[in-house]
Amino acid sequence: MANLQYVLHKGNKNTGSLKFVQPEAMQAVLEFHNGIAGYAQTPLVSLPNLAKQLGVGQIFVKDESARFGLNAFKALGGSYAIARYLCGKLNIPVDGNSFNVLCSEEAKAKLGTVTFVTATDGNHGRGVAWAAKLLGHKAVVYLPEGSSQERLNNIRALGAEAEITKFNYDGAVRLAYAMSRKHGWVLVQDTAWSGYEEIPTWIMQGYTTMAQEITAQLNGITPTHLFLQAGVGSMAGAVLGYFASLWQNNLPVTVICEPDKAACLYKTAAANDGTLHKVTGRMNSMMAGLCCGEPCTVSWDIINNFANAFIACSDYYAASGMRLLGMPQSGDARIVSGESGAVTAGVLAALMQDPELAQLRNELGLDENSRVLLISTEGATDKVNYLKVLSGKWKPENK
């Protein structure tokens, strides 16, 4: 069933939380990614006819389905974090030539073979496996219960050892951490907790390449509204933090969207008691990439300071967004967006069209002059479910 809950939020706008995503420093991250074979900017697509239909001025969608041929943005974070770790071992900086240096026989002889381990709902693990293979190292990946066979197969196809565990996402993270301690593997996890924050910070810095591309592609346009989906919040924190540093007093009104079955950021914002709130148990949303129950400590500091609203919603909104982008208005480009990638489009449509959400729409200042930026973070990473949704055979009660 359609379910949407929200809480408005007023952050302190503490710029101290932005220290590791400053635009000047992040240029080196973009240069690193530019040095990887196969790097190309992913498209920023304007959807004027959808904007007209929904009653906003402009809609821009960053389409991450083509990123490094991996169907999602996550490789940006994993590749940069792995490079930072390996370059640190070699005592060399990370720059535009780092990828070539790390692929050299000389670097491999000094480093030996490193095993990187992670837990994932699919896209992050695929990115870590891809980066490890390119650089001549190993990867071990743990997936939570309920993960699709297609996502497991995609990770194994990159040479990683991978398995679907009996745990939820956060349990799989704890397993990856335990195995890293037991075997001396390097944990490359896209969430942080007390005592484990350096590598997650590097991962977030890797995600800023996406924000830097968007800035160039907007060509001087500043969005009025930014919708970001969140699991643990690493991507949302990285992108919001970069834009908060760049646009400062002209920051778009920012809305964080999560599955209602795994809405740890929403719960934390709603409680507003200075404590991070967790979601436990089985998180059976089809938005697999967002089914995370524990907020990332590093990213929450940014999100708490600069986000304006938090929304927890059912799978209905993800399915709606998938159809809006995958079966576009005549004249608009088609965007193949998976469950986690499309939820913000579905939420935007509901805000503009559902009379019951008129108050929230007005609170957010969404109107015919709004310039809305969305990020489709993944393509069809579960093709069976994607086709089911677009064909109309998927029903909310089936999930």
C-alpha positions as CSV (number, residue, x, y, z in Angstrom):
1,M,0.0,0.0,0.0
2,A,1.0,3.6,-0.6
3,N,2.5,5.0,2.6
4,L,4.4,8.2,3.1
5,Q,5.5,9.9,6.3
6,Y,7.6,13.0,6.7
7,V,9.3,15.2,9.1
8,L,10.4,18.8,8.5
9,H,13.9,19.6,9.8
10,K,15.9,22.7,10.5
11,G,19.6,22.1,10.7
12,N,22.2,24.3,12.3
13,K,24.1,24.8,9.0
14,N,27.4,24.1,10.8
15,T,30.0,24.3,8.1
16,G,32.5,22.5,10.2
17,S,30.8,19.3,9.1
18,L,31.9,20.0,5.5
19,K,35.6,20.0,6.1
20,F,36.3,16.8,4.1
21,V,34.1,17.6,1.0
22,Q,35.4,21.1,0.2
23,P,35.2,21.6,-3.6
24,E,38.9,22.7,-4.0
25,A,40.2,19.5,-2.3
26,M,37.7,17.2,-4.2
27,Q,39.2,18.2,-7.6
28,A,41.8,15.6,-7.0
29,V,39.1,12.9,-6.6
30,L,37.7,13.8,-10.0
31,E,41.2,13.7,-11.5
32,F,41.7,10.2,-10.0
33,H,38.5,8.9,-11.6
34,N,39.4,10.6,-14.9
35,G,42.6,8.5,-14.9
36,I,40.7,5.2,-14.9
37,A,40.2,3.5,-18.2
38,G,36.5,3.7,-19.2
39,Y,35.8,6.9,-17.2
40,A,33.2,9.2,-18.7
41,Q,30.7,11.6,-17.3
42,T,27.2,10.1,-16.9
43,P,24.4,12.1,-18.4
44,L,22.4,14.8,-16.7
45,V,19.0,14.6,-18.4
46,S,16.5,17.3,-18.6
47,L,12.8,16.2,-18.6
48,P,10.8,19.2,-19.7
49,N,7.6,17.4,-20.4
50,L,7.6,15.5,-17.1
51,A,8.2,18.9,-15.4
52,K,5.2,20.4,-17.2
53,Q,3.1,17.4,-16.2
54,L,4.0,17.7,-12.6
55,G,3.8,21.5,-12.5
56,V,7.4,22.4,-11.8
57,G,9.8,24.5,-13.8
58,Q,12.5,22.0,-14.6
59,I,13.5,18.5,-13.7
60,F,17.1,17.3,-14.0
61,V,18.0,13.6,-13.5
62,K,21.6,12.4,-13.2
63,D,21.6,8.9,-14.8
64,E,24.1,6.7,-13.1
65,S,23.2,3.5,-15.0
66,A,26.2,3.9,-17.3
67,R,28.9,4.4,-14.6
68,F,31.9,2.2,-15.6
69,G,29.6,-0.3,-17.1
70,L,28.5,-1.4,-13.6
71,N,24.9,0.0,-13.7
72,A,25.3,2.2,-10.6
73,F,27.3,5.0,-9.0
74,K,28.9,3.0,-6.2
75,A,32.2,2.2,-7.9
76,L,33.1,5.9,-7.5
77,G,33.4,5.4,-3.7
78,G,34.9,1.9,-3.6
79,S,37.6,2.7,-6.2
80,Y,38.7,5.9,-4.6
81,A,38.9,4.3,-1.1
82,I,40.9,1.3,-2.3
83,A,43.3,3.7,-4.2
84,R,43.7,5.8,-1.1
85,Y,44.5,2.8,1.0
86,L,47.0,1.4,-1.5
87,C,48.6,4.7,-2.2
88,G,49.0,5.2,1.5
89,K,50.9,1.9,1.7
90,L,53.2,3.1,-1.1
91,N,53.5,6.6,0.5
92,I,52.4,8.3,-2.8
93,P,49.6,10.9,-3.4
94,V,46.3,10.0,-5.1
95,D,46.1,11.9,-8.4
96,G,45.2,11.5,-12.1
97,N,48.1,9.0,-12.6
98,S,47.4,6.9,-9.5
99,F,45.4,4.2,-11.3
100,N,48.2,3.6,-13.7
101,V,50.8,3.5,-11.0
102,L,48.8,1.0,-8.9
103,C,48.4,-1.2,-11.9
104,S,52.2,-1.4,-12.5
105,E,54.2,-4.5,-11.8
106,E,56.4,-2.4,-9.5
107,A,53.5,-1.4,-7.3
108,K,52.1,-5.0,-7.2
109,A,55.5,-6.3,-6.2
110,K,55.6,-3.9,-3.2
111,L,52.0,-4.4,-2.2
112,G,51.6,-8.1,-2.7
113,T,47.9,-9.3,-3.0
114,V,45.5,-7.5,-0.7
115,T,42.1,-8.9,0.1
116,F,39.3,-6.3,0.4
117,V,36.1,-7.3,2.2
118,T,32.7,-5.6,2.3
119,A,29.0,-6.1,2.9
120,T,26.6,-4.9,0.3
121,D,23.0,-4.9,-1.0
122,G,24.6,-5.3,-4.5
123,N,26.0,-2.1,-6.0
124,H,28.7,-1.3,-3.5
125,G,30.0,-4.8,-3.5
126,R,30.1,-4.9,-7.3
127,G,32.1,-1.7,-7.3
128,V,34.6,-3.0,-4.7
129,A,35.0,-6.3,-6.7
130,W,35.5,-4.4,-9.9
131,A,38.1,-2.1,-8.4
132,A,40.0,-4.9,-6.7
133,K,40.1,-6.9,-9.9
134,L,41.3,-4.0,-12.0
135,L,44.1,-3.4,-9.6
136,G,45.1,-7.0,-9.2
137,H,43.8,-7.7,-5.7
138,K,41.0,-9.9,-4.2
139,A,37.6,-9.2,-2.9
140,V,35.2,-11.0,-0.6
141,V,31.6,-9.8,-0.5
142,Y,28.7,-10.6,1.8
143,L,25.1,-9.9,0.8
144,P,22.1,-9.7,3.2
145,E,19.3,-12.2,3.2
146,G,16.8,-11.7,0.4
147,S,19.4,-10.4,-2.1
148,S,18.6,-11.3,-5.7
149,Q,20.6,-14.0,-7.5
150,E,21.3,-11.5,-10.3
151,R,23.2,-9.2,-8.0
152,L,25.2,-12.1,-6.5
153,N,26.1,-13.3,-10.0
154,N,27.2,-9.8,-11.1
155,I,29.6,-9.7,-8.2
156,R,31.0,-13.2,-8.7
157,A,31.5,-12.4,-12.4
158,L,34.1,-9.9,-11.3
159,G,36.2,-12.6,-9.6
160,A,35.1,-11.9,-6.0
161,E,34.2,-14.5,-3.5
162,A,30.6,-13.7,-2.6
163,E,27.6,-15.2,-0.8
164,I,24.1,-14.3,0.4
165,T,24.1,-14.5,4.2
166,K,21.3,-15.2,6.7
167,F,21.6,-11.7,8.1
168,N,20.1,-8.3,7.3
169,Y,22.4,-5.6,5.9
170,D,23.7,-4.5,9.2
171,G,24.3,-8.1,10.3
172,A,26.3,-8.6,7.0
173,V,28.4,-5.5,7.9
174,R,29.2,-7.0,11.2
175,L,30.2,-10.3,9.6
176,A,32.5,-8.5,7.1
177,Y,34.1,-6.6,10.0
178,A,34.6,-9.8,12.0
179,M,36.1,-11.6,9.0
180,S,38.5,-8.6,8.3
181,R,39.7,-8.9,11.9
182,K,40.1,-12.7,11.7
183,H,41.9,-12.9,8.4
184,G,43.7,-9.5,8.2
185,W,41.6,-8.3,5.3
186,V,40.9,-4.7,4.6
187,L,37.3,-3.6,5.3
188,V,35.9,-1.2,2.6
189,Q,32.5,-0.4,4.0
190,D,30.3,2.5,2.9
191,T,29.1,3.2,6.4
192,A,30.9,4.4,9.5
193,W,30.8,3.9,13.2
194,S,32.9,5.0,16.1
195,G,36.4,3.7,15.5
196,Y,35.8,3.1,11.8
197,E,35.5,6.4,9.9
198,E,38.6,6.9,7.7
199,I,37.7,4.5,4.9
200,P,34.0,5.5,4.9
201,T,35.1,9.1,4.6
202,W,37.2,8.2,1.6
203,I,34.2,6.5,0.0
204,M,32.1,9.6,0.5
205,Q,34.8,11.7,-1.1
206,G,34.7,9.3,-4.1
207,Y,31.0,10.1,-4.5
208,T,31.7,13.8,-4.9
209,T,32.9,13.1,-8.5
210,M,29.2,12.7,-9.3
211,A,28.4,16.1,-7.7
212,Q,31.3,17.7,-9.6
213,E,30.0,16.4,-12.9
214,I,26.5,17.7,-12.1
215,T,27.8,21.1,-11.3
216,A,29.6,21.3,-14.7
217,Q,26.6,19.9,-16.5
218,L,24.2,22.4,-15.0
219,N,26.3,25.1,-16.6
220,G,25.5,27.8,-14.1
221,I,22.0,26.7,-13.2
222,T,21.4,26.3,-9.4
223,P,18.6,23.9,-8.5
224,T,16.0,25.1,-6.0
225,H,15.3,21.6,-4.8
226,L,17.4,18.5,-4.3
227,F,16.0,15.0,-3.7
228,L,18.4,12.4,-2.4
229,Q,17.7,8.8,-1.5
230,A,19.5,7.2,1.5
231,G,20.4,3.9,3.0
232,V,23.0,4.7,5.6
233,G,23.3,8.2,4.1
234,S,26.8,8.1,2.6
235,M,25.9,9.2,-0.9
236,A,23.3,11.7,0.4
237,G,25.8,13.2,2.8
238,A,28.6,13.4,0.2
239,V,26.5,15.1,-2.4
240,L,24.7,17.4,0.0
241,G,27.9,18.3,1.7
242,Y,29.6,19.2,-1.6
243,F,26.7,21.3,-2.7
244,A,26.5,23.0,0.7
245,S,30.2,23.9,0.4
246,L,29.8,25.1,-3.2
247,W,26.5,27.0,-3.1
248,Q,26.6,28.0,0.6
249,N,23.7,30.4,1.1
250,N,22.0,29.3,-2.2
251,L,21.7,25.7,-1.2
252,P,18.6,23.9,-2.6
253,V,15.8,22.8,-0.3
254,T,16.9,19.2,0.3
255,V,14.6,16.2,0.9
256,I,16.0,12.8,2.0
257,C,14.0,9.8,0.9
258,E,14.1,6.3,2.5
259,P,12.1,3.0,2.4
260,D,9.6,3.0,5.3
261,K,11.0,-0.5,6.2
262,A,14.5,0.9,6.7
263,A,14.1,4.6,7.6
264,C,16.9,5.1,10.1
265,L,17.6,8.7,9.1
266,Y,13.9,9.6,9.2
267,K,13.6,8.0,12.6
268,T,16.7,9.9,13.8
269,A,15.4,13.2,12.5
270,A,11.9,12.6,13.9
271,A,13.3,11.8,17.4
272,N,15.6,14.9,17.3
273,D,17.2,13.8,20.6
274,G,20.9,13.9,19.6
275,T,21.0,10.1,19.2
276,L,21.2,7.9,16.1
277,H,18.2,5.6,15.8
278,K,18.5,2.2,14.3
279,V,16.0,0.0,12.4
280,T,16.3,-3.7,13.1
281,G,14.9,-7.0,11.8
282,R,14.0,-7.9,8.2
283,M,13.9,-5.0,5.9
284,N,11.8,-6.4,3.0
285,S,11.5,-3.4,0.7
286,M,12.3,-3.9,-2.9
287,M,14.6,-0.8,-2.6
288,A,17.4,-3.2,-1.7
289,G,20.2,-0.7,-2.0
290,L,18.5,1.5,0.6
291,C,17.7,-1.3,3.1
292,C,20.1,-0.3,5.8
293,G,19.2,0.1,9.5
294,E,22.0,2.1,11.0
295,P,23.0,5.6,10.0
296,C,26.6,6.4,8.9
297,T,28.1,8.6,11.6
298,V,30.2,10.7,9.3
299,S,27.4,11.5,6.8
300,W,24.7,12.1,9.4
301,D,26.7,15.1,10.7
302,I,26.3,16.7,7.2
303,I,22.7,15.6,6.7
304,N,21.6,16.7,10.1
305,N,23.0,20.2,9.5
306,F,21.7,20.8,5.9
307,A,18.7,18.7,5.0
308,N,15.2,20.3,5.2
309,A,12.9,17.2,5.2
310,F,13.0,13.5,5.7
311,I,10.5,11.1,4.0
312,A,9.9,7.5,4.7
313,C,7.8,5.8,1.9
314,S,6.6,2.5,0.7
315,D,7.7,0.6,-2.4
316,Y,4.7,2.1,-4.2
317,Y,6.7,5.3,-4.7
318,A,9.7,3.5,-6.1
319,A,7.5,1.7,-8.6
320,S,5.8,4.9,-9.6
321,G,9.2,6.5,-10.2
322,M,10.5,3.6,-12.3
323,R,7.5,3.9,-14.6
324,L,7.7,7.7,-14.8
325,L,11.4,7.5,-15.9
326,G,11.1,4.2,-17.9
327,M,8.0,5.1,-19.8
328,P,8.5,8.9,-20.3
329,Q,6.3,11.6,-21.6
330,S,6.6,12.0,-25.4
331,G,9.7,14.0,-26.2
332,D,11.5,13.2,-23.0
333,A,14.5,10.8,-22.8
334,R,13.9,7.4,-21.3
335,I,15.9,6.7,-18.1
336,V,16.2,3.1,-17.0
337,S,16.1,3.4,-13.2
338,G,16.0,0.7,-10.6
339,E,14.1,0.6,-7.4
340,S,16.6,2.6,-5.3
341,G,17.3,4.9,-8.2
342,A,13.8,6.0,-9.0
343,V,12.2,6.5,-5.6
344,T,12.9,10.2,-5.6
345,A,11.0,10.7,-8.9
346,G,8.0,8.8,-7.4
347,V,8.1,11.0,-4.3
348,L,8.3,14.2,-6.3
349,A,5.3,13.1,-8.4
350,A,3.3,12.4,-5.3
351,L,4.2,15.7,-3.7
352,M,3.0,17.6,-6.8
353,Q,-0.1,15.5,-7.5
354,D,-1.5,14.1,-4.2
355,P,-3.9,16.6,-2.5
356,E,-3.1,15.0,0.8
357,L,0.5,16.1,0.4
358,A,-0.4,19.7,-0.4
359,Q,0.8,21.0,2.9
360,L,4.2,19.4,2.6
361,R,4.5,20.7,-1.0
362,N,3.8,24.2,0.2
363,E,6.2,23.9,3.2
364,L,8.9,22.8,0.7
365,G,8.1,25.7,-1.7
366,L,7.6,23.4,-4.7
367,D,5.8,25.2,-7.5
368,E,5.9,26.1,-11.2
369,N,9.2,27.9,-10.7
370,S,11.0,25.1,-9.0
371,R,14.2,23.6,-10.6
372,V,14.4,20.0,-9.2
373,L,17.5,17.8,-9.2
374,L,17.2,14.0,-8.9
375,I,19.9,11.3,-9.0
376,S,19.0,8.0,-10.5
377,T,21.7,6.0,-8.6
378,E,21.2,2.7,-10.4
379,G,19.8,1.2,-13.5
380,A,17.9,-2.1,-13.7
381,T,20.1,-4.1,-11.3
382,D,17.2,-6.6,-10.8
383,K,15.9,-7.0,-14.4
384,V,13.2,-9.5,-13.4
385,N,11.6,-7.1,-11.0
386,Y,12.2,-4.1,-13.3
387,L,10.2,-5.7,-16.1
388,K,7.5,-6.7,-13.6
389,V,7.1,-3.1,-12.4
390,L,7.0,-1.6,-15.9
391,S,4.6,-4.2,-17.2
392,G,2.1,-3.4,-14.4
393,K,2.3,-6.9,-13.0
394,W,4.0,-5.7,-9.7
395,K,1.5,-4.9,-7.0
396,P,2.4,-3.2,-3.6
397,E,0.9,-6.0,-1.6
398,N,3.3,-8.5,-3.2
399,K,6.2,-6.9,-1.3
